[in-house]
Amino acid sequence: MNKGLPAEACRLLGDQLRFWRDRAGISQNNLAAKASVERSLISHIEHGDKPITPPNARRFDEVLDTGGALTRLRAYLDQEEALATTTTEQADTQQGLQGMVAALAEALRGMTGCTCGLPVSGFPLANRDISMVDGITQPIGGECPVHRRQFVGTVSLAGVSSNGLSQLVNPGKIGMTEVNETRETLHLLYNLDQRIGGSNLCEAALAQLRQISLWLNRGSYKTNTGSALQSLASYAAESAAWFSIDSGLPSGKTRYLLTEALTAAELANDKSQTIAVMQIMSLHSAELGQVREAVQLAQRAQQVAKGLDSPRVDALLAIREAQAWARLGDASAVTRGHTQAMKLLDLGPSDADPQWLAFLDEGDVAGQIGLCYLFLRQAEHAEKHFTKATKNSRKLEHRRNFVEWSLEFANSLSQSRKIVETCFVTRETLPVLLEISSARVHTRLIGVLRTLQPYQDEPDVRDLMEQTRELLPAPQTSLGDLPSG
């Protein structure tokens, strides 16, 4: 056993090696010969008895034409293991996860009037009742709750925690019924993200990804079902990636999930899903400061979208590119992108509009464009668009976005040194913010409050700081270093 990698990680590596070897139609003997390793090593790896070393991962990737999937997986597992051995927050994380699962169950009940579909143990709970046992949401029958530790492979995931290893089972024959039920669960998570944010949804999406992986690697299915599963795996990985962004999780994990989501979408030849992943990758790259890459991703997504015939998709991608150019200070490119996006949106909706585009309402368009001008430090232009965004966002269905645009509006007001107005908009946002579970949005709040620090002696600022401390405790919002007034 390789030092530092748990048995479950080795089994995951073995599953993935077998998956890519079967896909390439190569026997263990042939793979061993082409990769210059012993056949017995291939057998040990596929049975989970030994891990794939980084050098062997690179050899297998080359022989099996995986696009580097095994190398990325091995690197990711090493990163996760290092993180697991150094973290000091496991107890808090587990407690938060238990609360998350309970909140998810309650929220899904409230949204759908049903008690099914919530991934608690890593498997869909179709038509299974959910009950509260000692503060932990569990299906009746006593399966374990979803675990914190997750190992992700090429559209593959297996859960691990200090409570024990998840049991892997043979899923048998898989059909479109299973695909559609799982897709519906992911849609529910998507809708919940729009309402309350994604900070507590990542584990649930990863559990769905794990289930899909089991079906892909161990199930029996027809060719069209296999393609649908790959597309679904991309959707699950993309969802988990977005939720991890909203949760403020390490960028390496998000990057890995997005890369695997893109791989799965391309394997499924799913243009719409490929575009969905690439536009998030563009957004994420820009936020990481890799702005040229963000521009290239948005441009590449626009090329893929040419055959989709969806003006609204084209408009979003034009905005994504404009946002990247704005971070580079290119005002003319922003103007071109803004103009192009508005012309495309004037064409109206299309039958080709994908479901993932549902978030792009009139308010969100205004907010996305407002960000461009905020990055350019053209505060007055930004204010105009954020005003429109907060007035036109669907406050109930898209509550998270409404709060985000409100805080960006406050940020633009602060750039113009309109302190009283900044405090007013921020204060009006706080009651709704209490209902949002999004580290990304809470970071926006912290940013606004920091811009107000130089004015902390003014009554409006002092009152806002005190109200924020009362409503949002310091451990949740990292307000400990802000002035107490």
C-alpha positions as CSV (number, residue, x, y, z in Angstrom):
1,M,0.0,0.0,0.0
2,N,1.3,3.4,-0.9
3,K,1.9,5.6,2.2
4,G,-0.7,8.2,2.7
5,L,-3.4,6.9,0.4
6,P,-6.3,5.1,2.1
7,A,-7.7,1.8,0.8
8,E,-10.8,3.5,-0.7
9,A,-8.6,5.8,-2.8
10,C,-6.8,2.8,-4.2
11,R,-10.0,1.1,-5.1
12,L,-11.1,4.3,-6.8
13,L,-7.9,4.4,-8.8
14,G,-8.4,0.8,-9.7
15,D,-12.0,1.3,-10.9
16,Q,-10.9,4.2,-13.1
17,L,-8.0,2.2,-14.6
18,R,-10.4,-0.6,-15.4
19,F,-13.0,1.8,-16.9
20,W,-10.4,3.4,-19.3
21,R,-8.8,0.0,-20.2
22,D,-12.3,-1.5,-21.0
23,R,-13.1,1.6,-23.0
24,A,-9.9,1.3,-25.0
25,G,-10.5,-2.5,-25.5
26,I,-7.1,-3.4,-24.2
27,S,-6.4,-6.5,-22.1
28,Q,-4.3,-6.4,-18.9
29,N,-1.5,-8.1,-20.7
30,N,-1.5,-5.6,-23.6
31,L,-1.6,-2.7,-21.2
32,A,1.2,-4.0,-19.2
33,A,3.4,-4.6,-22.3
34,K,2.7,-1.1,-23.7
35,A,3.2,0.6,-20.3
36,S,6.3,-1.4,-19.5
37,V,4.9,-2.8,-16.2
38,E,4.2,-6.3,-14.9
39,R,0.7,-7.7,-15.6
40,S,0.3,-8.6,-12.0
41,L,0.6,-4.9,-11.1
42,I,-2.3,-4.1,-13.4
43,S,-4.3,-6.8,-11.6
44,H,-3.4,-5.5,-8.1
45,I,-4.3,-2.0,-9.1
46,E,-7.7,-2.9,-10.5
47,H,-8.5,-4.9,-7.4
48,G,-7.6,-1.9,-5.2
49,D,-4.6,-3.7,-3.6
50,K,-2.1,-1.2,-4.9
51,P,-2.3,2.5,-5.9
52,I,-1.3,3.9,-9.3
53,T,2.0,5.8,-8.8
54,P,2.3,9.2,-10.6
55,P,4.7,7.8,-13.2
56,N,2.5,4.9,-14.0
57,A,-0.5,7.1,-14.1
58,R,1.2,9.1,-16.9
59,R,2.1,5.9,-18.8
60,F,-1.5,4.6,-18.5
61,D,-2.9,7.9,-19.6
62,E,-0.7,7.8,-22.7
63,V,-1.5,4.2,-23.7
64,L,-5.3,4.5,-23.0
65,D,-5.7,8.0,-24.4
66,T,-7.5,9.3,-21.3
67,G,-6.6,12.9,-21.7
68,G,-4.6,12.8,-18.5
69,A,-7.5,11.6,-16.4
70,L,-5.6,9.2,-14.2
71,T,-2.7,11.6,-13.6
72,R,-5.2,14.3,-12.5
73,L,-7.0,11.9,-10.3
74,R,-3.8,10.7,-8.6
75,A,-2.8,14.4,-8.0
76,Y,-6.2,15.2,-6.6
77,L,-6.2,12.3,-4.2
78,D,-2.7,13.3,-3.0
79,Q,-4.0,16.8,-2.4
80,E,-7.1,15.6,-0.6
81,E,-5.1,13.3,1.6
82,A,-2.7,16.1,2.5
83,L,-5.6,18.3,3.4
84,A,-7.2,15.6,5.5
85,T,-4.1,15.1,7.6
86,T,-3.6,18.8,8.3
87,T,-7.1,20.0,8.9
88,T,-8.2,20.9,12.4
89,E,-11.9,21.5,11.5
90,Q,-13.3,18.1,11.0
91,A,-15.7,18.2,14.0
92,D,-17.1,21.5,12.9
93,T,-17.4,20.4,9.3
94,Q,-19.2,17.2,10.3
95,Q,-21.6,19.1,12.5
96,G,-22.2,21.6,9.6
97,L,-22.8,18.7,7.2
98,Q,-25.4,17.1,9.5
99,G,-27.2,20.4,9.6
100,M,-26.9,20.8,5.8
101,V,-28.5,17.4,5.1
102,A,-31.4,18.3,7.5
103,A,-31.8,21.7,5.9
104,L,-31.8,20.1,2.4
105,A,-34.5,17.6,3.4
106,E,-36.7,20.4,4.8
107,A,-36.1,22.7,1.8
108,L,-36.9,20.0,-0.7
109,R,-40.1,19.2,1.2
110,G,-41.1,22.8,1.1
111,M,-40.3,23.2,-2.6
112,T,-41.9,19.9,-3.9
113,G,-44.2,18.7,-1.2
114,C,-42.4,15.3,-1.2
115,T,-40.0,13.4,0.9
116,C,-38.0,11.7,-1.8
117,G,-34.9,12.3,-4.0
118,L,-32.5,13.6,-1.3
119,P,-29.1,11.9,-1.6
120,V,-28.3,11.0,2.0
121,S,-26.2,7.8,1.8
122,G,-24.9,8.5,-1.7
123,F,-27.7,6.7,-3.4
124,P,-31.0,8.2,-4.7
125,L,-33.8,7.8,-2.1
126,A,-36.6,7.6,-4.6
127,N,-39.9,7.0,-2.7
128,R,-38.0,6.6,0.6
129,D,-39.2,8.5,3.6
130,I,-36.7,10.7,5.4
131,S,-36.7,11.1,9.2
132,M,-34.6,12.9,11.8
133,V,-32.6,10.7,14.1
134,D,-30.5,12.4,16.8
135,G,-30.3,15.6,14.7
136,I,-29.0,13.8,11.6
137,T,-31.3,13.3,8.6
138,Q,-31.4,9.6,7.7
139,P,-33.6,7.4,5.6
140,I,-35.8,5.0,7.5
141,G,-33.7,1.8,7.5
142,G,-30.7,3.4,9.1
143,E,-28.2,4.1,6.2
144,C,-25.3,6.4,7.1
145,P,-25.5,10.1,6.2
146,V,-23.4,11.4,3.3
147,H,-19.7,11.6,4.4
148,R,-17.4,14.6,4.3
149,R,-14.4,13.1,2.6
150,Q,-15.0,12.6,-1.1
151,F,-12.6,11.3,-3.7
152,V,-13.5,12.3,-7.3
153,G,-12.3,10.5,-10.4
154,T,-13.1,10.9,-14.0
155,V,-16.9,11.2,-13.5
156,S,-16.3,9.0,-10.4
157,L,-16.6,9.5,-6.7
158,A,-16.4,7.3,-3.6
159,G,-17.1,8.6,-0.1
160,V,-14.8,8.2,2.9
161,S,-15.0,9.4,6.5
162,S,-13.8,8.6,9.9
163,N,-17.1,6.9,10.4
164,G,-16.2,4.2,7.9
165,L,-16.1,3.5,4.2
166,S,-19.1,3.6,1.9
167,Q,-20.1,0.2,0.6
168,L,-19.8,-0.2,-3.1
169,V,-22.5,-2.4,-4.7
170,N,-23.1,-3.8,-8.1
171,P,-25.9,-1.6,-9.5
172,G,-27.1,-4.1,-12.1
173,K,-29.0,-3.0,-15.2
174,I,-29.4,0.8,-15.6
175,G,-32.0,2.4,-17.8
176,M,-33.4,5.9,-18.5
177,T,-35.6,5.7,-15.5
178,E,-32.6,5.9,-13.2
179,V,-31.1,8.6,-15.4
180,N,-34.2,10.8,-15.3
181,E,-34.7,10.4,-11.5
182,T,-31.1,11.4,-10.8
183,R,-31.4,14.3,-13.2
184,E,-34.5,15.5,-11.4
185,T,-32.6,15.4,-8.1
186,L,-29.9,17.6,-9.6
187,H,-32.5,20.0,-10.9
188,L,-33.9,20.2,-7.3
189,L,-30.4,21.1,-6.0
190,Y,-30.1,23.7,-8.8
191,N,-33.4,25.3,-7.8
192,L,-32.4,25.2,-4.1
193,D,-29.1,26.9,-5.0
194,Q,-31.0,29.8,-6.7
195,R,-33.1,30.2,-3.5
196,I,-30.6,29.9,-0.7
197,G,-27.1,29.5,-2.2
198,G,-24.8,26.6,-2.7
199,S,-22.6,26.5,0.4
200,N,-24.4,23.5,1.8
201,L,-25.1,21.7,-1.4
202,C,-21.7,20.5,-2.6
203,E,-21.8,17.2,-0.7
204,A,-25.2,16.4,-2.1
205,A,-24.1,16.9,-5.6
206,L,-21.0,14.8,-5.0
207,A,-23.1,12.0,-3.7
208,Q,-25.1,12.0,-7.0
209,L,-21.8,12.0,-8.9
210,R,-20.7,9.0,-6.9
211,Q,-23.9,7.2,-7.8
212,I,-23.5,8.0,-11.5
213,S,-20.0,6.8,-11.4
214,L,-21.0,3.4,-10.0
215,W,-23.5,3.1,-12.8
216,L,-21.0,4.0,-15.5
217,N,-18.2,1.7,-14.1
218,R,-20.2,-1.2,-12.8
219,G,-23.6,-1.1,-14.4
220,S,-25.1,-2.7,-17.5
221,Y,-26.7,-0.4,-19.9
222,K,-27.4,0.3,-23.6
223,T,-25.3,2.7,-25.6
224,N,-27.7,5.6,-25.5
225,T,-28.1,5.2,-21.8
226,G,-24.3,5.3,-21.4
227,S,-24.2,8.6,-23.3
228,A,-26.9,10.0,-21.1
229,L,-25.0,8.9,-18.0
230,Q,-21.9,10.6,-19.2
231,S,-23.9,13.8,-19.8
232,L,-25.4,13.4,-16.3
233,A,-22.0,12.9,-14.8
234,S,-20.9,16.2,-16.3
235,Y,-24.0,17.9,-14.9
236,A,-23.3,16.5,-11.4
237,A,-19.6,17.4,-11.5
238,E,-20.5,20.9,-12.8
239,S,-23.0,21.4,-10.1
240,A,-20.6,20.2,-7.4
241,A,-18.0,22.6,-8.9
242,W,-20.4,25.6,-8.8
243,F,-21.4,24.7,-5.2
244,S,-17.8,24.5,-4.2
245,I,-17.2,28.0,-5.7
246,D,-20.2,29.3,-3.8
247,S,-18.9,27.6,-0.6
248,G,-15.4,29.2,-0.9
249,L,-13.7,25.8,-1.1
250,P,-10.1,25.4,-2.3
251,S,-9.8,26.3,-6.0
252,G,-7.9,23.1,-6.8
253,K,-11.0,21.0,-5.9
254,T,-13.2,23.2,-8.1
255,R,-10.7,23.2,-10.9
256,Y,-10.6,19.4,-10.8
257,L,-14.4,19.0,-10.8
258,L,-14.7,21.4,-13.8
259,T,-12.1,19.6,-15.8
260,E,-13.8,16.3,-15.2
261,A,-17.2,17.8,-16.0
262,L,-15.8,19.0,-19.3
263,T,-14.3,15.6,-20.1
264,A,-17.6,13.9,-19.4
265,A,-19.6,16.4,-21.5
266,E,-17.2,15.9,-24.5
267,L,-17.4,12.1,-24.1
268,A,-21.2,12.4,-24.3
269,N,-20.9,14.8,-27.3
270,D,-23.3,17.1,-25.4
271,K,-22.7,20.7,-26.7
272,S,-25.1,22.3,-24.3
273,Q,-23.4,20.8,-21.3
274,T,-20.0,21.5,-22.6
275,I,-20.9,25.2,-22.9
276,A,-22.4,25.2,-19.4
277,V,-19.1,23.9,-18.0
278,M,-16.9,26.3,-20.0
279,Q,-18.8,29.4,-19.0
280,I,-18.3,28.5,-15.3
281,M,-14.6,27.7,-16.0
282,S,-14.3,31.2,-17.6
283,L,-15.9,32.8,-14.5
284,H,-13.7,30.8,-12.1
285,S,-10.5,31.5,-14.1
286,A,-11.2,35.2,-14.0
287,E,-11.8,35.2,-10.2
288,L,-8.5,33.4,-9.8
289,G,-6.7,36.1,-11.7
290,Q,-6.1,33.9,-14.8
291,V,-7.9,36.5,-16.9
292,R,-6.4,35.7,-20.3
293,E,-7.5,32.1,-19.8
294,A,-11.0,33.3,-18.9
295,V,-11.2,35.2,-22.2
296,Q,-10.0,32.2,-24.2
297,L,-12.6,29.9,-22.4
298,A,-15.4,32.3,-23.2
299,Q,-14.3,32.6,-26.8
300,R,-14.0,28.8,-27.2
301,A,-17.5,28.4,-25.6
302,Q,-18.9,30.8,-28.2
303,Q,-17.4,28.6,-31.0
304,V,-19.0,25.5,-29.6
305,A,-22.3,27.4,-29.2
306,K,-22.5,28.2,-33.0
307,G,-24.5,25.1,-33.7
308,L,-26.8,25.5,-30.7
309,D,-29.1,28.2,-32.1
310,S,-29.7,29.9,-28.7
311,P,-29.3,33.7,-28.8
312,R,-29.5,33.8,-25.0
313,V,-26.6,31.4,-24.6
314,D,-24.6,33.5,-27.0
315,A,-25.5,36.6,-25.0
316,L,-24.3,35.0,-21.7
317,L,-21.0,34.0,-23.3
318,A,-20.5,37.5,-24.7
319,I,-21.0,38.8,-21.2
320,R,-18.6,36.3,-19.8
321,E,-15.9,37.5,-22.3
322,A,-16.7,41.1,-21.5
323,Q,-16.3,40.5,-17.8
324,A,-12.9,39.0,-18.4
325,W,-11.9,42.0,-20.6
326,A,-13.2,44.3,-17.9
327,R,-10.7,42.8,-15.4
328,L,-8.0,43.7,-17.9
329,G,-9.2,47.2,-18.1
330,D,-10.3,47.0,-21.8
331,A,-13.3,49.3,-21.9
332,S,-13.8,49.1,-25.6
333,A,-14.0,45.3,-25.5
334,V,-16.6,45.6,-22.7
335,T,-18.7,48.0,-24.8
336,R,-18.6,45.6,-27.7
337,G,-19.6,42.7,-25.6
338,H,-22.3,44.7,-23.9
339,T,-23.8,45.8,-27.2
340,Q,-23.6,42.3,-28.7
341,A,-25.3,40.7,-25.7
342,M,-28.2,43.2,-25.7
343,K,-28.8,42.6,-29.5
344,L,-28.8,38.9,-28.9
345,L,-31.2,39.2,-26.0
346,D,-33.6,41.3,-28.1
347,L,-34.1,38.2,-30.3
348,G,-36.0,36.6,-27.4
349,P,-36.1,33.0,-26.1
350,S,-35.5,30.0,-28.3
351,D,-36.6,26.4,-28.1
352,A,-32.9,25.6,-28.0
353,D,-32.4,27.4,-24.7
354,P,-31.0,24.9,-22.2
355,Q,-32.5,24.4,-18.8
356,W,-29.3,25.5,-17.1
357,L,-29.9,29.0,-18.5
358,A,-33.0,29.5,-16.3
359,F,-31.0,31.8,-13.9
360,L,-30.5,34.4,-16.7
361,D,-33.5,36.6,-16.1
362,E,-33.6,40.4,-16.9
363,G,-32.3,41.2,-13.4
364,D,-29.3,38.8,-13.8
365,V,-28.4,40.2,-17.2
366,A,-28.3,43.7,-15.7
367,G,-26.2,42.5,-12.8
368,Q,-23.7,40.7,-15.0
369,I,-23.2,43.8,-17.1
370,G,-23.0,45.9,-14.0
371,L,-20.0,43.8,-12.9
372,C,-18.2,44.7,-16.1
373,Y,-18.4,48.4,-15.2
374,L,-17.6,47.8,-11.6
375,F,-14.4,46.1,-12.7
376,L,-13.6,49.1,-14.9
377,R,-14.3,51.3,-11.9
378,Q,-17.0,53.2,-13.8
379,A,-19.2,53.4,-10.7
380,E,-22.0,55.4,-12.2
381,H,-22.5,53.0,-15.1
382,A,-22.4,50.1,-12.6
383,E,-24.9,51.7,-10.3
384,K,-27.4,52.1,-13.2
385,H,-27.2,48.4,-14.0
386,F,-27.3,47.2,-10.4
387,T,-30.3,49.3,-9.8
388,K,-32.0,47.5,-12.6
389,A,-30.8,44.2,-11.4
390,T,-32.2,44.6,-7.9
391,K,-35.6,45.8,-9.3
392,N,-35.9,43.0,-11.8
393,S,-34.4,40.0,-10.1
394,R,-37.0,37.4,-9.1
395,K,-36.5,37.9,-5.4
396,L,-38.1,34.6,-4.3
397,E,-36.9,32.2,-6.9
398,H,-33.5,33.7,-7.3
399,R,-32.9,35.0,-3.8
400,R,-29.2,34.4,-3.8
401,N,-28.6,36.4,-7.0
402,F,-30.9,39.2,-5.7
403,V,-28.7,39.5,-2.6
404,E,-25.5,39.3,-4.6
405,W,-26.6,42.1,-6.9
406,S,-27.8,44.2,-4.0
407,L,-24.3,44.0,-2.4
408,E,-22.6,44.7,-5.7
409,F,-24.9,47.8,-5.9
410,A,-23.7,48.8,-2.5
411,N,-20.1,48.2,-3.6
412,S,-20.5,50.6,-6.6
413,L,-22.1,53.2,-4.3
414,S,-19.1,52.9,-2.0
415,Q,-16.8,53.5,-5.0
416,S,-18.6,56.8,-5.5
417,R,-18.2,57.5,-1.8
418,K,-22.0,57.6,-1.4
419,I,-21.7,56.4,2.2
420,V,-25.3,57.0,3.4
421,E,-26.7,55.2,0.3
422,T,-24.2,52.4,0.7
423,C,-25.3,51.8,4.2
424,F,-29.0,52.0,3.3
425,V,-28.7,49.4,0.5
426,T,-26.6,47.1,2.6
427,R,-28.9,47.3,5.6
428,E,-31.9,46.5,3.4
429,T,-30.1,43.4,2.2
430,L,-29.3,42.0,5.7
431,P,-32.7,40.3,6.4
432,V,-32.6,38.4,3.1
433,L,-28.9,37.6,3.6
434,L,-29.9,35.7,6.8
435,E,-31.7,33.2,4.5
436,I,-28.7,32.7,2.2
437,S,-26.0,30.0,2.7
438,S,-23.3,31.2,0.3
439,A,-19.7,32.0,1.3
440,R,-19.4,33.8,-2.0
441,V,-22.3,36.2,-1.1
442,H,-21.0,36.6,2.5
443,T,-17.6,37.6,1.0
444,R,-19.4,40.3,-0.9
445,L,-20.8,41.7,2.3
446,I,-17.3,41.6,3.9
447,G,-16.0,43.6,0.9
448,V,-18.6,46.3,1.3
449,L,-18.0,46.6,5.1
450,R,-14.3,46.9,4.5
451,T,-14.8,49.8,2.1
452,L,-16.7,51.5,4.9
453,Q,-14.0,51.2,7.5
454,P,-12.5,54.6,6.8
455,Y,-15.9,56.1,7.6
456,Q,-16.6,54.1,10.8
457,D,-17.1,57.2,12.9
458,E,-20.1,58.2,10.8
459,P,-23.4,57.3,12.5
460,D,-24.8,55.3,9.5
461,V,-21.7,53.2,9.2
462,R,-21.5,52.6,12.9
463,D,-25.1,51.5,13.1
464,L,-24.6,49.2,10.1
465,M,-21.6,47.6,11.7
466,E,-23.5,47.0,14.9
467,Q,-26.5,45.6,13.1
468,T,-24.4,43.3,11.0
469,R,-22.7,41.9,14.1
470,E,-26.0,41.3,15.8
471,L,-27.5,39.5,12.8
472,L,-24.5,37.6,11.5
473,P,-22.1,36.3,14.2
474,A,-18.4,36.7,13.6
475,P,-17.6,33.0,13.0
476,Q,-20.0,33.0,10.1
477,T,-19.0,36.2,8.4
478,S,-15.4,36.7,9.5
479,L,-16.3,40.1,11.0
480,G,-13.8,39.7,13.9
481,D,-11.3,42.2,12.5
482,L,-13.9,44.8,11.6
483,P,-14.4,47.8,13.9
484,S,-16.9,47.3,16.7
485,G,-18.0,51.0,16.5
